[in-house]
């Protein structure tokens, strides 16, 4: 997401926001193998976006997935409720 929308050269950086510190952190974070250091870098990037970049988030979607041991073939998908709304094609009831 950072690479697609917030990097200075990103094609979908529709706000036109440019920040050299952000771009440098992004490049460094991609190559960092230490999880703690990488997490700190991404946290710093989030702070830069939050404090310096205009971002409009019109809505948040809350999904709750519930299952029963009799329902087979179901798995949670954080990108779309009920397995990306394809659950009826992949789920069956084991009575």
URLIN-V566628 format. One record per residue. N is the residue number from 0. RES is the residue in one letter. NEAR is the number of other ideal C-beta (glycine too) atoms within 10 Angstrom. Layout:
n=N res=RES near=NEAR
n=N res=RES near=NEAR
This chain:
n=0 res=X near=8
n=1 res=X near=18
n=2 res=X near=13
n=3 res=X near=10
n=4 res=X near=16
n=5 res=X near=23
n=6 res=X near=19
n=7 res=X near=13
n=8 res=X near=8
n=9 res=X near=16
n=10 res=X near=8
n=11 res=X near=11
n=12 res=X near=16
n=13 res=X near=8
n=14 res=X near=12
n=15 res=X near=8
n=16 res=X near=18
n=17 res=X near=13
n=18 res=X near=17
n=19 res=X near=8
n=20 res=X near=11
n=21 res=X near=21
n=22 res=X near=17
n=23 res=X near=11
n=24 res=X near=20
n=25 res=X near=20
n=26 res=X near=13
n=27 res=X near=12
n=28 res=X near=18
n=29 res=X near=11
n=30 res=X near=7
n=31 res=X near=16
n=32 res=X near=6
n=33 res=X near=9
n=34 res=X near=8
n=35 res=X near=8
n=36 res=X near=12
n=37 res=X near=15
n=38 res=X near=12
n=39 res=X near=14
n=40 res=X near=19
n=41 res=X near=15
n=42 res=X near=12
n=43 res=X near=14
n=44 res=X near=20
n=45 res=X near=12
n=46 res=X near=11
n=47 res=X near=18
n=48 res=X near=18
n=49 res=X near=9
n=50 res=X near=7
n=51 res=X near=11
n=52 res=X near=16
n=53 res=X near=8
n=54 res=X near=10
n=55 res=X near=5
n=56 res=X near=5
n=57 res=X near=4
n=58 res=X near=4
n=59 res=X near=5
n=60 res=X near=6
n=61 res=X near=5
n=62 res=X near=11
n=63 res=X near=6
n=64 res=X near=13
n=65 res=X near=7
n=66 res=X near=11
n=67 res=X near=9
n=68 res=X near=6
n=69 res=X near=9
n=70 res=X near=13
n=71 res=X near=12
n=72 res=X near=12
n=73 res=X near=16
n=74 res=X near=10
n=75 res=X near=12
n=76 res=X near=15
n=77 res=X near=7
n=78 res=X near=7
n=79 res=X near=12
n=80 res=X near=15
n=81 res=X near=15
n=82 res=X near=18
n=83 res=X near=10
n=84 res=X near=10
n=85 res=X near=11
n=86 res=X near=17
n=87 res=X near=9
n=88 res=X near=8
n=89 res=X near=13
n=90 res=X near=15
n=91 res=X near=11
n=92 res=X near=9
n=93 res=X near=9
n=94 res=X near=4
